Amino acid sequence: MKVVITDYIEPDLDWEARQLQERGVEFTYHQLKFAPFERAVEATCDADVVVVNMVPVTRDLVGSWTKCKLVIRHGVGYDNVDLAALDDAGIPLCYIPDYCVEEVAEQAIALIFACGRRIVTGRRVLEASSKNGIWDFKETIPVFRMAGQTLGIIGCGRIGSRVYQKLKNFGFRFLICDPYLGEERKRELGIESVVDKETLFRESDFVTIHTPLNSETRHIVNRETLALMKPTAYLVNTARGGMVDSEALADALERRVIAGAGIDVYETEPPRPDDALFHLPNATLAPHLAWYSEDSGWKIREIILLEIDRFLAGQPPRYVANSVRLAPAGVEK
């Protein structure tokens, strides 16, 4: 059996190579994120399992595969994968939604407080005051007490619910927008009701996004929804860049339609040097590392190996993004 990794973010894959060698699995790995399509075809055409980080898994690429029975997405999202193409080819897509829940929730909370307490602005004020020899706090004003403010959570799944649970004792009022949140889960979390997105944007002091990127959620933050927000409100996005119309956000920040934003993900990654957000003092920016800790970095490697072991044993993946059932290892397509 052959496992191929198309691209990876780890310093090396020596551990994976040793583990798969012990299992008698042929293993190759590449860095094909920006490689020509032909190189991706050459690398993956005879793989039984393809592990992908950010290489686009297109219909043409899937059509070139002769043996593939499983694709594993190295991460939570899978917007770089053509699910319909995998459905048509009879290949399940395994994804890993549970390796960095704590990390992303922590990053969202960090950005919420960084915005609300004006932390980045405070550094500029400190340096200017030090240079001038006198305190001048005008740029940091106003700051409001966090307790008592309204936090709107769009998407209350694994990560959104952890943000909610972690912040319940901080004195926030919560508005939850998630049409897929079941009654049993609402009872477990102690959520009495959910609201529509218009109500959430209109009434929240902070809006944080925790949904998958799909046709329903793409540009859920746009000129219309930004216009609903309070001029003192903040937007936080640690989900996917495509959730937010970046041009609309930059315009809203420049015109002070909203007070600011905490952003970890971008429509173009990495963002271009001329991205308008870089030049806006009310944009608190992070480099798409909400997922990362030493703990989560190893956890996802271990889970990917677990999924390969499950495949070898003829067991289904823990989480499948499409509707295809797994063909057991050794069974030809």
Secondary structure, DSSP 8 states (H G I E B T S, - for coil): -EEEE----SS--HHHHHHHHHTT-EEEE---TTS-HHHHHHHHTT-SEEEESSS-B-HHHHHT-SS--EEEESSS--TTB-HHHHHHHT--EE--TTSSHHHHHHHHHHHHHHHHTTHHHHHHHHHHHHHHTS---GGG-----STT-EEEEE--SHHHHHHHHHHGGGT-EEEEE-TT--HHHHHHHT------HHHHHHH-SEEEE----STTTTTSBSHHHHHHS-TT-EEEE-S-GGGB-HHHHHHHHHTTSSSEEEES--SSSS--TT-GGGG-TTEEE--S-TT--HHHHHHHHHHHHHHHHHHHTT---S-BSSS-----TT---
